[in-house]
């Protein structure tokens, strides 16, 4: 039985959880899902970038990475990046997914996909998106090294 709203009750309208082409969360990232988010019959190219956890950084052995973020602000900023690169490059769609929490060696921390009619604009937009993301999106990376 559904609850009945009575006079004097307060009702909150909460927007849906953000998602779609710009997502952040603890689950492992899925390249196929990010690429599917930019699929378009007009696309002759899909450029992707996958940032993964590597074993070495600044001459030290990395055990894993840990990411923290302000999810709502991060997704909004990723969407802004997507719109900005679409405005500067002749591209169709942009999708960005970023992971939070523990990210083991070899696993993806970030995936960007850009579709366009031609490879040049797709690749240029993809590079601009990752370069901007690293500077502006509220995501913090902690490198955990062997030996502390």
Secondary structure, 3 states (H helix, E strand, C coil): CCCCCCCCCCCCCCCCCCCCCEEEECCCCCHHHHHHCCCCCCCCEEEEEEEECCCEECCEEEEEEEEEECHHHHHHHHHHHHHHHHHHCCEEEEEEEEECEEEECCCEEEEEEEEECCHHHHHHHHHHHHHHHHHHCCEEEEEEECCC
